[in-house]
Amino acid sequence: MIDNFENEFFGIGIQNGKTPENLGVLWRTAQNMGASYIFTIGNRYAKQACDTHNAVKSMPYFHYKTFEDFYNHLPKGAMLVGVELTEEAVPLETFNHPKRCVYLLGAEDHGLSKLAIEKSHFLVKFNSELSINVAVAGSIVMYDRGIDKPRFIR
């Protein structure tokens, strides 16, 4: 049940993002949807023109050179939720979001690394045959998290 928001938080980021535009759109949406922080793994970009709300200055931004560095710095008690179109991933429509988690998205052309998929506590996917733009995918995940439904797991 959504009855206690005291200990709830989430971060969202991209592994090896392909374009700076996608990152800027994701940052702006993350700020609007209540993310606690944003991050990148691998490629690093400066301020994005499409980040018109200047989210990177309004919320914590972290950059990790490698997945291992990122994974070693997950917040204590946070679950890693990989967003990837795989057989073992559960449909977002039926997914129960952890109260404390980090959402990880991959670039459209390569997706998440094999290691990221293996280390994810949960994998979610969309009901689609093809990949979705990473900024759009992240926005949908954050929207689904924020819908007023008693779907959080403890």
C-alpha positions as CSV (number, residue, x, y, z in Angstrom):
1,M,0.0,0.0,0.0
2,I,1.1,3.5,-0.6
3,D,0.8,4.7,2.9
4,N,4.2,5.9,4.0
5,F,6.4,8.0,1.7
6,E,9.0,8.7,4.4
7,N,11.5,6.2,3.2
8,E,10.7,6.3,-0.5
9,F,13.2,7.4,-3.1
10,F,14.4,6.7,-6.6
11,G,17.2,7.5,-8.9
12,I,17.2,7.1,-12.7
13,G,20.0,7.1,-15.2
14,I,21.4,5.8,-18.5
15,Q,24.2,3.3,-19.2
16,N,26.3,4.4,-22.2
17,G,23.8,6.9,-23.5
18,K,23.8,7.4,-27.2
19,T,22.7,11.1,-27.5
20,P,22.9,14.1,-25.3
21,E,19.4,15.1,-26.3
22,N,17.9,11.9,-24.7
23,L,19.8,12.5,-21.5
24,G,18.5,16.1,-21.3
25,V,14.9,15.0,-21.8
26,L,15.3,12.3,-19.2
27,W,16.7,14.8,-16.7
28,R,13.9,17.2,-17.2
29,T,11.3,14.5,-16.8
30,A,13.1,13.1,-13.7
31,Q,12.9,16.5,-12.0
32,N,9.2,16.8,-12.8
33,M,8.4,13.2,-11.7
34,G,10.1,13.5,-8.3
35,A,13.4,11.6,-8.8
36,S,15.8,11.9,-6.0
37,Y,18.8,12.0,-8.3
38,I,20.0,11.3,-11.8
39,F,23.2,9.6,-13.1
40,T,25.1,8.4,-16.1
41,I,27.4,5.4,-16.6
42,G,30.0,5.5,-19.3
43,N,29.5,8.4,-21.7
44,R,29.3,11.8,-19.9
45,Y,27.5,14.8,-21.2
46,A,27.5,18.5,-20.2
47,K,24.4,20.6,-19.7
48,Q,21.7,19.7,-22.3
49,A,19.8,22.2,-24.3
50,C,16.7,20.1,-23.8
51,D,17.1,20.3,-20.0
52,T,15.3,23.6,-19.9
53,H,14.6,23.3,-16.2
54,N,18.3,22.9,-15.5
55,A,17.6,19.7,-13.6
56,V,21.3,18.9,-13.3
57,K,21.6,22.0,-11.0
58,S,18.4,21.3,-9.2
59,M,19.0,17.7,-8.1
60,P,22.1,15.5,-7.4
61,Y,23.8,14.2,-10.6
62,F,26.3,11.4,-10.4
63,H,28.6,10.1,-13.1
64,Y,30.2,6.6,-13.0
65,K,32.9,5.5,-15.4
66,T,32.0,1.9,-15.2
67,F,29.0,-0.3,-14.3
68,E,31.1,-1.8,-11.5
69,D,31.7,1.7,-10.0
70,F,28.0,2.5,-10.2
71,Y,26.9,-0.9,-8.7
72,N,29.3,-0.5,-5.8
73,H,27.8,2.9,-5.0
74,L,24.1,2.0,-5.0
75,P,22.3,3.5,-2.1
76,K,22.1,1.1,0.8
77,G,18.8,-0.8,0.7
78,A,18.0,0.3,-2.9
79,M,16.9,-2.3,-5.5
80,L,18.3,-2.1,-9.0
81,V,15.6,-2.1,-11.7
82,G,16.9,-2.7,-15.2
83,V,14.7,-1.6,-18.1
84,E,15.3,-4.1,-20.9
85,L,13.4,-6.0,-23.5
86,T,14.3,-9.6,-22.4
87,E,12.4,-12.8,-22.0
88,E,12.9,-12.8,-18.2
89,A,11.7,-9.1,-17.7
90,V,8.2,-8.6,-16.3
91,P,5.8,-6.3,-18.1
92,L,5.8,-2.8,-16.6
93,E,2.0,-3.0,-16.3
94,T,2.2,-5.7,-13.7
95,F,5.4,-4.6,-12.0
96,N,5.4,-3.6,-8.3
97,H,7.9,-0.8,-7.9
98,P,10.2,-1.0,-4.9
99,K,9.9,1.9,-2.5
100,R,13.6,2.5,-2.7
101,C,15.2,1.8,-6.1
102,V,17.4,2.9,-8.9
103,Y,16.1,2.6,-12.5
104,L,18.8,1.8,-15.1
105,L,18.2,2.3,-18.8
106,G,20.5,1.4,-21.7
107,A,21.0,3.2,-25.0
108,E,18.5,2.3,-27.9
109,D,21.2,0.7,-30.0
110,H,22.8,-1.6,-27.4
111,G,20.5,-1.7,-24.4
112,L,21.9,-2.7,-21.0
113,S,25.2,-4.5,-20.7
114,K,25.2,-8.2,-19.9
115,L,26.6,-7.4,-16.4
116,A,23.9,-4.8,-15.8
117,I,21.2,-7.4,-16.7
118,E,22.7,-10.0,-14.4
119,K,23.1,-7.7,-11.5
120,S,19.6,-6.1,-11.7
121,H,17.3,-7.2,-8.9
122,F,14.4,-6.7,-11.2
123,L,14.0,-6.4,-15.0
124,V,11.0,-4.7,-16.5
125,K,9.9,-4.3,-20.1
126,F,7.2,-2.6,-22.2
127,N,4.6,-4.4,-24.2
128,S,6.4,-3.7,-27.5
129,E,8.3,-5.6,-30.1
130,L,10.9,-3.0,-30.7
131,S,12.9,-0.8,-28.4
132,I,11.6,2.5,-27.2
133,N,13.5,5.8,-27.1
134,V,15.4,5.8,-23.8
135,A,14.0,9.2,-22.6
136,V,10.5,8.0,-23.5
137,A,11.1,4.7,-21.7
138,G,12.4,6.4,-18.6
139,S,9.4,8.8,-18.6
140,I,6.9,5.9,-18.8
141,V,8.6,4.1,-16.0
142,M,8.6,7.2,-13.7
143,Y,4.9,7.9,-14.6
144,D,4.0,4.3,-13.8
145,R,5.8,4.6,-10.5
146,G,3.8,7.7,-9.6
147,I,0.3,6.5,-10.5
148,D,-1.9,6.4,-7.5
149,K,-2.0,2.6,-7.2
150,P,-1.2,0.5,-4.1
151,R,1.6,-1.3,-6.0
152,F,4.7,-0.6,-4.0
153,I,6.5,-3.5,-2.5
154,R,8.3,-3.1,0.8
